[in-house]
């Protein structure tokens, strides 16, 4: 399954490193995953759960919070509030390039952050917490012996999971201001609380408080024998299976059919003379009405595009649409595509690569202007994609036209 890696801008202006786990086909839904305190997007639990959800049709965006992993910024300047803001910005980015997340998942302190951010992501319909504390201040227990020094000195280096981190007084002040239970009570979204009864980092009593405070619909699933970080692959996969099964009641987790599989019949194109002039034609395509004509030099009134104009328009539109779909899927900074086309006749002998050697050939010249901050490799790939548009393939393949008289 593909993984797209990119960056987006945090509330504080830093570039945050993100990864979007995608299913092999079109995603049935999108989810946002928040990792644990001082962890990162590539921790075992985050990675395994995201990949497992993608395998079941749900695309998952995970990212490194400010100052962690591959993201910019100083961790010492981050707070619980900034983490919540980063989650909202992540949802905004996903909304702009793909589709807003309908499912929110948070692990440990990330679970508390997800609960706080959920109200600011209106498209989210379901929220999942895994080993989450009921109070963000719970995390200060990891460095409780340093709290007095942090308050008096303003900033102290502490060791967390064997790694040094600098904690500032602002972090302590910010985290105590959050009343998470108010966010839980006013969630108004489906909630799944997952917790291990043997979690010795965040006790299961935290899950009890969250569950009791929440309004229905709410569910609780015990992660029996799992540790806090879900280090065993089986625990992460079990969590993913439960999330997919539970979320199916609240979000659409069924993979949408591909366009080519839809039962809808292709629309007919009806062309009829108007008799307003020699060549004037009315074209009807479903609810759309167009006019075709020939230029005055060809005996028409130039009341609309000519037949070859429509042919070129179809190729140009298909080219631009195909390039846009690819750019959006790959999160490329493509601003605009402009396709300019021209049809002419050339002598076959003037075309070295053509199989036909005698007489005249049709030639379509297609000039493509690509606007956006793309590098040379991205532009090259987009130009390759242009030749793969369905209309281009139709025009360059064998075409069978069946004509019959209708009474």
PAMIRO-493421 format. One record per residue (C-alpha): residue in one letter; x, y, z; residue number from 0. Coordinates in steps of 0.5 Angstrom, whole numbers, always signed. Each point is the difference from the previous one (the first is absolute). Layout:
// residues N
+--------+-------+-------+-------+-----+
: residu :     u :     v :     w : num :
+--------+-------+-------+-------+-----+
:      a :     X :     Y :     Z : NUM :
...
+--------+-------+-------+-------+-----+
This chain:
// residues 407
+--------+-------+-------+-------+-----+
: residu :     u :     v :     w : num :
+--------+-------+-------+-------+-----+
:      x :    +0 :    +0 :    +0 :   0 :
:      x :    +3 :    +7 :    -2 :   1 :
:      x :    +2 :    +5 :    +5 :   2 :
:      x :    +0 :    +7 :    -1 :   3 :
:      x :    +5 :    +5 :    +3 :   4 :
:      x :    +0 :    +7 :    +1 :   5 :
:      x :    +0 :    +6 :    +4 :   6 :
:      x :    -6 :    +5 :    +2 :   7 :
:      x :    +1 :    +7 :    +4 :   8 :
:      x :    -1 :    +0 :    +8 :   9 :
:      x :    -4 :    +5 :    +4 :  10 :
:      x :    +7 :    +3 :    +2 :  11 :
:      x :    +2 :    +0 :    -8 :  12 :
:      x :    +5 :    -6 :    +1 :  13 :
:      x :    +0 :    -6 :    -6 :  14 :
:      x :    -3 :    -6 :    +3 :  15 :
:      x :    +2 :    -7 :    -3 :  16 :
:      x :    -6 :    -4 :    -1 :  17 :
:      x :    -2 :    -7 :    -3 :  18 :
:      x :    -6 :    -2 :    -4 :  19 :
:      x :    -1 :    -7 :    +0 :  20 :
:      x :    -5 :    -2 :    -6 :  21 :
:      x :    -4 :    -6 :    -2 :  22 :
:      x :    +2 :    -3 :    -7 :  23 :
:      x :    -7 :    +2 :    -3 :  24 :
:      x :    -4 :    +7 :    +2 :  25 :
:      x :    +0 :    +1 :    +7 :  26 :
:      x :    -7 :    -2 :    +4 :  27 :
:      x :    +1 :    +5 :    +5 :  28 :
:      x :    +6 :    +5 :    +3 :  29 :
:      x :    +3 :    +0 :    +7 :  30 :
:      x :    +4 :    +4 :    +4 :  31 :
:      x :    +5 :    -3 :    +5 :  32 :
:      x :    +3 :    +3 :    +6 :  33 :
:      x :    +6 :    -3 :    +3 :  34 :
:      x :    +2 :    -1 :    +7 :  35 :
:      x :    +4 :    +5 :    +4 :  36 :
:      x :    +8 :    +1 :    -2 :  37 :
:      x :    -2 :    -5 :    -5 :  38 :
:      x :    +0 :    +1 :    -8 :  39 :
:      x :    -4 :    -2 :    -6 :  40 :
:      x :    +4 :    -6 :    -1 :  41 :
:      x :    +0 :    -4 :    +7 :  42 :
:      x :    -3 :    -7 :    +0 :  43 :
:      x :    -7 :    +1 :    +2 :  44 :
:      x :    -1 :    +6 :    -5 :  45 :
:      x :    +3 :    -3 :    -6 :  46 :
:      x :    -3 :    -7 :    +1 :  47 :
:      x :    -7 :    +3 :    +2 :  48 :
:      x :    +0 :    +4 :    -6 :  49 :
:      x :    +3 :    -5 :    -5 :  50 :
:      x :    -6 :    -5 :    +2 :  51 :
:      x :    -5 :    +5 :    -1 :  52 :
:      x :    +2 :    +2 :    -7 :  53 :
:      x :    +0 :    -8 :    -1 :  54 :
:      x :    -7 :    +1 :    +2 :  55 :
:      x :    -2 :    +6 :    -5 :  56 :
:      x :    +1 :    +6 :    +5 :  57 :
:      x :    +6 :    +5 :    -2 :  58 :
:      x :    +3 :    +2 :    +7 :  59 :
:      x :    +4 :    +7 :    +0 :  60 :
:      x :    +6 :    +0 :    +6 :  61 :
:      x :    +5 :    +5 :    +1 :  62 :
:      x :    +5 :    +2 :    +5 :  63 :
:      x :    -2 :    +5 :    +5 :  64 :
:      x :    +4 :    +7 :    +0 :  65 :
:      x :    +8 :    -2 :    +2 :  66 :
:      x :    -1 :    -7 :    +0 :  67 :
:      x :    +2 :    -5 :    -6 :  68 :
:      x :    +1 :    +3 :    -6 :  69 :
:      x :    -4 :    +6 :    +1 :  70 :
:      x :    +3 :    +7 :    +1 :  71 :
:      x :    +0 :    +4 :    +7 :  72 :
:      x :    +2 :    +0 :    +7 :  73 :
:      x :    -3 :    -6 :    +4 :  74 :
:      x :    +1 :    +5 :    +6 :  75 :
:      x :    -5 :    +5 :    -3 :  76 :
:      x :    -5 :    -5 :    -1 :  77 :
:      x :    -6 :    +0 :    +4 :  78 :
:      x :    -7 :    -4 :    +1 :  79 :
:      x :    -3 :    +5 :    -4 :  80 :
:      x :    +5 :    +1 :    -5 :  81 :
:      x :    -1 :    -8 :    -1 :  82 :
:      x :    -8 :    +1 :    -1 :  83 :
:      x :    +1 :    +6 :    -5 :  84 :
:      x :    +5 :    -5 :    -4 :  85 :
:      x :    -5 :    -5 :    +0 :  86 :
:      x :    -5 :    +5 :    -3 :  87 :
:      x :    +5 :    +3 :    -5 :  88 :
:      x :    +1 :    -8 :    -2 :  89 :
:      x :    -8 :    -1 :    -1 :  90 :
:      x :    +0 :    +7 :    -4 :  91 :
:      x :    +6 :    -2 :    -5 :  92 :
:      x :    -4 :    -7 :    -1 :  93 :
:      x :    -6 :    +3 :    -1 :  94 :
:      x :    +4 :    +5 :    -6 :  95 :
:      x :    +3 :    -6 :    -3 :  96 :
:      x :    -4 :    -6 :    +1 :  97 :
:      x :    -6 :    +0 :    +4 :  98 :
:      x :    -1 :    +2 :    +8 :  99 :
:      x :    +1 :    -6 :    +5 : 100 :
:      x :    -7 :    -3 :    +2 : 101 :
:      x :    +4 :    -4 :    +5 : 102 :
:      x :    +5 :    +2 :    +6 : 103 :
:      x :    +5 :    -4 :    +3 : 104 :
:      x :    +4 :    +2 :    +6 : 105 :
:      x :    +5 :    -4 :    +4 : 106 :
:      x :    +2 :    +1 :    +7 : 107 :
:      x :    +1 :    +8 :    +1 : 108 :
:      x :    -2 :    +0 :    -8 : 109 :
:      x :    -7 :    -3 :    +3 : 110 :
:      x :    -1 :    +6 :    +4 : 111 :
:      x :    +2 :    +5 :    -5 : 112 :
:      x :    -5 :    -3 :    -5 : 113 :
:      x :    -5 :    +1 :    +5 : 114 :
:      x :    +1 :    +7 :    +0 : 115 :
:      x :    +1 :    +1 :    -7 : 116 :
:      x :    -6 :    -4 :    -2 : 117 :
:      x :    -5 :    +6 :    +1 : 118 :
:      x :    +4 :    +4 :    -5 : 119 :
:      x :    +0 :    -5 :    -6 : 120 :
:      x :    -8 :    +0 :    -2 : 121 :
:      x :    +1 :    -6 :    -5 : 122 :
:      x :    +2 :    -5 :    +5 : 123 :
:      x :    -5 :    -5 :    +3 : 124 :
:      x :    +3 :    -5 :    +4 : 125 :
:      x :    +6 :    +1 :    +5 : 126 :
:      x :    +5 :    -6 :    +3 : 127 :
:      x :    +4 :    +1 :    +6 : 128 :
:      x :    +6 :    -5 :    +1 : 129 :
:      x :    +3 :    +0 :    +7 : 130 :
:      x :    -2 :    +7 :    +1 : 131 :
:      x :    +0 :    +4 :    +6 : 132 :
:      x :    -6 :    +3 :    +3 : 133 :
:      x :    +4 :    +7 :    +2 : 134 :
:      x :    +6 :    +2 :    -5 : 135 :
:      x :    +3 :    +2 :    +7 : 136 :
:      x :    +1 :    -7 :    +1 : 137 :
:      x :    +6 :    +0 :    -4 : 138 :
:      x :    +4 :    +4 :    +5 : 139 :
:      x :    +1 :    -6 :    +4 : 140 :
:      x :    +5 :    -2 :    -5 : 141 :
:      x :    +5 :    +5 :    +3 : 142 :
:      x :    -4 :    +2 :    +6 : 143 :
:      x :    +7 :    +0 :    +4 : 144 :
:      x :    +2 :    +6 :    -4 : 145 :
:      x :    -7 :    +4 :    +0 : 146 :
:      x :    +3 :    +5 :    +6 : 147 :
:      x :    +6 :    +1 :    -4 : 148 :
:      x :    -3 :    +2 :    -7 : 149 :
:      x :    -5 :    +5 :    +4 : 150 :
:      x :    +6 :    +3 :    +3 : 151 :
:      x :    +5 :    +0 :    -5 : 152 :
:      x :    -5 :    +1 :    -6 : 153 :
:      x :    +3 :    -6 :    -4 : 154 :
:      x :    +3 :    -7 :    +2 : 155 :
:      x :    +3 :    -6 :    -4 : 156 :
:      x :    -3 :    -6 :    +2 : 157 :
:      x :    +1 :    -7 :    -3 : 158 :
:      x :    -7 :    -4 :    -3 : 159 :
:      x :    +1 :    -7 :    -2 : 160 :
:      x :    +8 :    +1 :    +0 : 161 :
:      x :    +0 :    +6 :    -4 : 162 :
:      x :    +1 :    +7 :    +2 : 163 :
:      x :    -6 :    +5 :    -1 : 164 :
:      x :    +0 :    +8 :    +3 : 165 :
:      x :    -7 :    +1 :    +3 : 166 :
:      x :    -1 :    +8 :    +1 : 167 :
:      x :    -5 :    +3 :    +6 : 168 :
:      x :    -5 :    +2 :    -6 : 169 :
:      x :    -1 :    -7 :    -1 : 170 :
:      x :    -2 :    -2 :    +7 : 171 :
:      x :    -4 :    +7 :    +0 : 172 :
:      x :    -4 :    -2 :    -7 : 173 :
:      x :    -1 :    -7 :    +2 : 174 :
:      x :    -4 :    +1 :    +7 : 175 :
:      x :    -5 :    +5 :    -4 : 176 :
:      x :    -3 :    -5 :    -4 : 177 :
:      x :    -6 :    -3 :    +3 : 178 :
:      x :    -1 :    -6 :    -5 : 179 :
:      x :    -6 :    -3 :    +4 : 180 :
:      x :    -4 :    +6 :    -3 : 181 :
:      x :    +3 :    -2 :    -7 : 182 :
:      x :    -2 :    -7 :    +1 : 183 :
:      x :    -7 :    +2 :    +3 : 184 :
:      x :    -2 :    +4 :    -6 : 185 :
:      x :    +4 :    -4 :    -5 : 186 :
:      x :    -7 :    -2 :    -4 : 187 :
:      x :    +4 :    -5 :    -4 : 188 :
:      x :    +0 :    -8 :    +0 : 189 :
:      x :    +6 :    -2 :    +5 : 190 :
:      x :    +4 :    -6 :    +1 : 191 :
:      x :    +4 :    -1 :    +6 : 192 :
:      x :    +5 :    -5 :    +0 : 193 :
:      x :    +5 :    -2 :    +6 : 194 :
:      x :    +4 :    -5 :    +3 : 195 :
:      x :    -2 :    -2 :    +7 : 196 :
:      x :    +8 :    -1 :    +1 : 197 :
:      x :    +2 :    +6 :    -3 : 198 :
:      x :    +5 :    +3 :    +5 : 199 :
:      x :    +1 :    +6 :    -3 : 200 :
:      x :    -7 :    +3 :    +0 : 201 :
:      x :    -4 :    -4 :    +4 : 202 :
:      x :    -7 :    -3 :    -2 : 203 :
:      x :    -3 :    +5 :    +5 : 204 :
:      x :    +1 :    +5 :    -5 : 205 :
:      x :    -4 :    -4 :    -6 : 206 :
:      x :    -6 :    +0 :    +6 : 207 :
:      x :    +0 :    +7 :    +1 : 208 :
:      x :    +0 :    +2 :    -8 : 209 :
:      x :    -6 :    -5 :    -1 : 210 :
:      x :    -4 :    +2 :    +6 : 211 :
:      x :    +0 :    +7 :    -2 : 212 :
:      x :    -1 :    -1 :    -8 : 213 :
:      x :    -7 :    +0 :    -3 : 214 :
:      x :    -3 :    -6 :    -4 : 215 :
:      x :    +2 :    -3 :    -5 : 216 :
:      x :    +6 :    -2 :    +4 : 217 :
:      x :    +4 :    -7 :    +0 : 218 :
:      x :    +5 :    -3 :    +4 : 219 :
:      x :    +5 :    -5 :    -2 : 220 :
:      x :    +5 :    -3 :    +5 : 221 :
:      x :    +7 :    -2 :    -3 : 222 :
:      x :    +1 :    -6 :    +4 : 223 :
:      x :    +8 :    -1 :    +2 : 224 :
:      x :    +2 :    +6 :    -5 : 225 :
:      x :    +5 :    +5 :    +3 : 226 :
:      x :    +0 :    +7 :    -1 : 227 :
:      x :    +3 :    +1 :    -6 : 228 :
:      x :    -3 :    -6 :    -4 : 229 :
:      x :    +7 :    -3 :    -1 : 230 :
:      x :    -3 :    -7 :    -2 : 231 :
:      x :    -2 :    +0 :    -8 : 232 :
:      x :    -6 :    -4 :    +2 : 233 :
:      x :    -3 :    +5 :    +5 : 234 :
:      x :    +1 :    +6 :    -5 : 235 :
:      x :    -3 :    -4 :    -6 : 236 :
:      x :    -6 :    -2 :    +5 : 237 :
:      x :    -1 :    +7 :    +2 : 238 :
:      x :    +0 :    +2 :    -8 : 239 :
:      x :    -6 :    -6 :    -1 : 240 :
:      x :    -4 :    +3 :    +6 : 241 :
:      x :    +0 :    +7 :    -3 : 242 :
:      x :    -2 :    -2 :    -7 : 243 :
:      x :    -5 :    -4 :    +3 : 244 :
:      x :    -3 :    +5 :    +5 : 245 :
:      x :    +1 :    +6 :    -5 : 246 :
:      x :    -4 :    -4 :    -5 : 247 :
:      x :    -6 :    +2 :    +4 : 248 :
:      x :    +1 :    +8 :    -1 : 249 :
:      x :    +5 :    +1 :    -6 : 250 :
:      x :    -1 :    -3 :    -7 : 251 :
:      x :    +6 :    -5 :    +0 : 252 :
:      x :    -3 :    -4 :    -6 : 253 :
:      x :    +5 :    +1 :    -6 : 254 :
:      x :    -3 :    +4 :    -5 : 255 :
:      x :    -1 :    -3 :    -7 : 256 :
:      x :    +5 :    +2 :    -5 : 257 :
:      x :    -3 :    +5 :    -6 : 258 :
:      x :    +0 :    -6 :    -5 : 259 :
:      x :    -4 :    -5 :    +5 : 260 :
:      x :    -6 :    +5 :    +0 : 261 :
:      x :    -6 :    -3 :    -2 : 262 :
:      x :    -2 :    +7 :    -3 : 263 :
:      x :    +0 :    +0 :    -8 : 264 :
:      x :    +4 :    +5 :    -4 : 265 :
:      x :    -4 :    +6 :    -2 : 266 :
:      x :    -2 :    +1 :    -7 : 267 :
:      x :    +2 :    +6 :    -4 : 268 :
:      x :    -5 :    +2 :    -5 : 269 :
:      x :    +1 :    +5 :    -6 : 270 :
:      x :    -6 :    +3 :    -4 : 271 :
:      x :    +0 :    +5 :    -5 : 272 :
:      x :    -3 :    +7 :    +2 : 273 :
:      x :    -1 :    +2 :    -7 : 274 :
:      x :    +2 :    +7 :    +2 : 275 :
:      x :    +5 :    +0 :    -5 : 276 :
:      x :    +4 :    -5 :    -4 : 277 :
:      x :    +4 :    -4 :    +5 : 278 :
:      x :    -3 :    +3 :    +7 : 279 :
:      x :    -1 :    -6 :    +4 : 280 :
:      x :    -3 :    -1 :    +7 : 281 :
:      x :    +4 :    -5 :    +5 : 282 :
:      x :    -3 :    -3 :    +6 : 283 :
:      x :    +3 :    -4 :    +5 : 284 :
:      x :    -4 :    -2 :    +6 : 285 :
:      x :    -2 :    +7 :    +3 : 286 :
:      x :    +5 :    +4 :    -4 : 287 :
:      x :    -1 :    +4 :    -7 : 288 :
:      x :    +5 :    +2 :    -5 : 289 :
:      x :    +0 :    +3 :    -7 : 290 :
:      x :    +5 :    -2 :    -5 : 291 :
:      x :    +1 :    +3 :    -7 : 292 :
:      x :    +6 :    +2 :    -5 : 293 :
:      x :    +4 :    +6 :    -1 : 294 :
:      x :    -3 :    +5 :    -5 : 295 :
:      x :    +6 :    -2 :    -4 : 296 :
:      x :    -3 :    -7 :    -1 : 297 :
:      x :    -7 :    +2 :    -1 : 298 :
:      x :    -2 :    +1 :    +7 : 299 :
:      x :    -3 :    +5 :    +5 : 300 :
:      x :    +6 :    -1 :    +5 : 301 :
:      x :    -6 :    -1 :    +5 : 302 :
:      x :    +4 :    -5 :    +4 : 303 :
:      x :    +6 :    -4 :    +0 : 304 :
:      x :    +1 :    -5 :    -6 : 305 :
:      x :    +1 :    -8 :    +0 : 306 :
:      x :    +7 :    +0 :    +1 : 307 :
:      x :    +0 :    +6 :    +5 : 308 :
:      x :    -4 :    -5 :    +4 : 309 :
:      x :    +4 :    -6 :    -1 : 310 :
:      x :    +6 :    +5 :    +2 : 311 :
:      x :    -4 :    +2 :    +6 : 312 :
:      x :    -1 :    -7 :    +2 : 313 :
:      x :    +7 :    -2 :    +0 : 314 :
:      x :    +2 :    +7 :    +4 : 315 :
:      x :    -5 :    -1 :    +5 : 316 :
:      x :    +2 :    -7 :    +1 : 317 :
:      x :    +7 :    +1 :    +0 : 318 :
:      x :    +0 :    +6 :    +6 : 319 :
:      x :    -5 :    -4 :    +4 : 320 :
:      x :    +5 :    -6 :    +0 : 321 :
:      x :    +6 :    +4 :    +2 : 322 :
:      x :    -5 :    +3 :    +5 : 323 :
:      x :    -2 :    -7 :    +3 : 324 :
:      x :    +7 :    -2 :    +0 : 325 :
:      x :    +3 :    +6 :    +4 : 326 :
:      x :    -5 :    +0 :    +5 : 327 :
:      x :    +1 :    -7 :    +1 : 328 :
:      x :    +8 :    +1 :    +1 : 329 :
:      x :    -1 :    +7 :    +4 : 330 :
:      x :    +4 :    +4 :    -5 : 331 :
:      x :    -1 :    +7 :    +0 : 332 :
:      x :    -3 :    +1 :    -7 : 333 :
:      x :    -4 :    +6 :    -1 : 334 :
:      x :    -2 :    +0 :    -7 : 335 :
:      x :    +0 :    -4 :    -6 : 336 :
:      x :    -1 :    +4 :    -7 : 337 :
:      x :    -1 :    -5 :    -6 : 338 :
:      x :    +1 :    +4 :    -7 : 339 :
:      x :    -2 :    -5 :    -6 : 340 :
:      x :    +0 :    +1 :    -8 : 341 :
:      x :    -2 :    -5 :    -5 : 342 :
:      x :    +3 :    +0 :    -7 : 343 :
:      x :    +1 :    -5 :    -6 : 344 :
:      x :    +8 :    -2 :    -1 : 345 :
:      x :    +3 :    -4 :    -6 : 346 :
:      x :    +1 :    -7 :    +3 : 347 :
:      x :    +7 :    +1 :    -3 : 348 :
:      x :    +2 :    +5 :    +4 : 349 :
:      x :    -1 :    -4 :    +7 : 350 :
:      x :    +6 :    -5 :    +1 : 351 :
:      x :    -4 :    -4 :    +5 : 352 :
:      x :    -6 :    -1 :    -3 : 353 :
:      x :    -2 :    -7 :    -3 : 354 :
:      x :    -4 :    +4 :    -6 : 355 :
:      x :    +5 :    +2 :    -5 : 356 :
:      x :    -5 :    +3 :    -6 : 357 :
:      x :    -5 :    +5 :    +0 : 358 :
:      x :    -2 :    +5 :    +6 : 359 :
:      x :    -1 :    -2 :    +7 : 360 :
:      x :    -3 :    +4 :    +6 : 361 :
:      x :    +4 :    +3 :    +5 : 362 :
:      x :    -2 :    +3 :    +7 : 363 :
:      x :    +5 :    +5 :    +3 : 364 :
:      x :    -1 :    +0 :    +8 : 365 :
:      x :    +4 :    +5 :    +4 : 366 :
:      x :    -1 :    +0 :    +7 : 367 :
:      x :    +2 :    +5 :    +5 : 368 :
:      x :    +1 :    -2 :    +7 : 369 :
:      x :    +0 :    +5 :    +6 : 370 :
:      x :    +2 :    -1 :    +7 : 371 :
:      x :    +6 :    -1 :    +4 : 372 :
:      x :    +2 :    -7 :    -3 : 373 :
:      x :    +7 :    -2 :    -1 : 374 :
:      x :    +2 :    -3 :    -7 : 375 :
:      x :    -1 :    -7 :    +2 : 376 :
:      x :    -7 :    +1 :    +2 : 377 :
:      x :    -1 :    +4 :    -6 : 378 :
:      x :    +2 :    -6 :    -4 : 379 :
:      x :    -4 :    -5 :    +3 : 380 :
:      x :    -6 :    +5 :    -1 : 381 :
:      x :    +1 :    +0 :    -7 : 382 :
:      x :    +1 :    -7 :    -1 : 383 :
:      x :    -7 :    -1 :    +4 : 384 :
:      x :    -3 :    +5 :    -6 : 385 :
:      x :    +1 :    -6 :    -5 : 386 :
:      x :    -4 :    -5 :    +5 : 387 :
:      x :    -6 :    +4 :    -1 : 388 :
:      x :    -6 :    -4 :    -2 : 389 :
:      x :    -2 :    +4 :    -6 : 390 :
:      x :    +7 :    +0 :    -2 : 391 :
:      x :    +0 :    -7 :    +0 : 392 :
:      x :    -6 :    -1 :    -4 : 393 :
:      x :    +3 :    +5 :    -5 : 394 :
:      x :    +6 :    -4 :    -1 : 395 :
:      x :    -3 :    -7 :    +0 : 396 :
:      x :    -4 :    -4 :    -5 : 397 :
:      x :    -7 :    +3 :    +0 : 398 :
:      x :    -6 :    -4 :    -2 : 399 :
:      x :    -6 :    +5 :    -2 : 400 :
:      x :    -7 :    -4 :    -1 : 401 :
:      x :    -5 :    +4 :    -5 : 402 :
:      x :    -7 :    -2 :    -1 : 403 :
:      x :    -6 :    +3 :    -3 : 404 :
:      x :    -6 :    +2 :    +5 : 405 :
:      x :    -7 :    +0 :    -2 : 406 :
+--------+-------+-------+-------+-----+
